[in-house]
Amino acid sequence: MGAVLLAKKTGNPILPFTISPARFWSASKSWDQSQVPKPFTKALVVIAPPIEVAADADEATLEAKRNELQVALDGINERGDAWRAAAE
């Protein structure tokens, strides 16, 4: 919800994106399982359409925008994972 509230307050859109390296080291013990690309690996950058949040958005609209953001992030992550699997 933080990104949605920030977009509401600043008037700037949310631009969901992901970078999926073909080869990477994983911080498997960290809470977010961060990935560090290995040198000279290929990577796919996927950018979803911007998500605009109106300055006068109410709670229901904010929740809808949060859901829209989650769907966009899930979609681009799946696309990146599929690309990585095909690259192997």
C-alpha positions in Angstrom: 0.0 0.0 0.0 3.0 2.3 0.5 3.6 2.7 -3.2 0.0 3.5 -3.8 -0.2 6.1 -1.1 3.0 7.7 -2.4 1.6 7.9 -5.9 -1.6 9.5 -4.5 0.4 12.1 -2.5 3.0 13.0 -5.2 0.8 12.7 -8.3 3.4 10.5 -9.9 2.4 7.1 -11.4 3.7 3.7 -10.2 5.8 2.0 -12.8 6.0 -1.7 -12.0 9.1 -3.4 -13.4 11.3 -6.4 -12.9 14.8 -7.4 -14.0 15.3 -11.2 -14.4 18.9 -12.3 -14.8 19.5 -15.6 -16.5 22.2 -16.5 -14.0 22.4 -15.2 -10.5 23.5 -15.8 -6.9 20.6 -16.0 -4.4 20.7 -14.8 -0.8 18.5 -17.8 0.2 18.7 -17.0 3.9 17.4 -13.4 3.5 13.7 -12.6 3.9 13.4 -11.5 0.3 15.7 -14.0 -1.4 17.6 -11.2 -3.2 19.3 -12.0 -6.4 22.7 -10.8 -7.5 23.3 -11.2 -11.3 26.5 -13.1 -12.2 28.9 -11.2 -14.4 28.2 -11.1 -18.1 24.8 -12.8 -17.7 21.8 -11.8 -19.9 18.8 -10.3 -18.2 15.2 -9.5 -19.2 13.7 -6.2 -18.2 9.9 -6.2 -18.1 8.0 -3.0 -17.5 4.2 -3.0 -16.9 2.0 -0.1 -17.8 2.0 2.8 -15.3 -0.6 2.9 -12.6 -2.1 6.3 -11.9 -3.6 7.1 -8.5 -5.9 10.1 -8.2 -5.1 12.7 -5.5 -8.7 12.3 -4.3 -8.8 8.5 -4.2 -10.8 7.0 -1.4 -10.1 3.8 0.6 -11.9 1.5 -1.9 -10.0 3.0 -4.9 -6.7 2.7 -3.0 -7.3 -0.9 -2.3 -8.3 -1.5 -6.0 -5.0 0.2 -7.1 -3.1 -2.0 -4.6 -4.7 -5.0 -6.1 -3.9 -3.7 -9.7 -0.2 -3.3 -8.6 -0.1 -6.8 -7.2 -1.5 -8.3 -10.3 0.9 -6.4 -12.5 3.9 -7.4 -10.4 2.8 -11.1 -10.3 2.4 -11.0 -14.1 5.8 -9.5 -14.9 7.5 -11.8 -12.4 5.9 -14.8 -14.1 7.0 -13.6 -17.5 10.6 -13.2 -16.2 10.6 -16.6 -14.6 9.3 -18.2 -17.9 12.1 -16.4 -19.8 14.7 -17.6 -17.4 13.4 -21.2 -17.6 13.5 -21.1 -21.4 17.1 -19.6 -21.3 18.4 -22.6 -19.4 
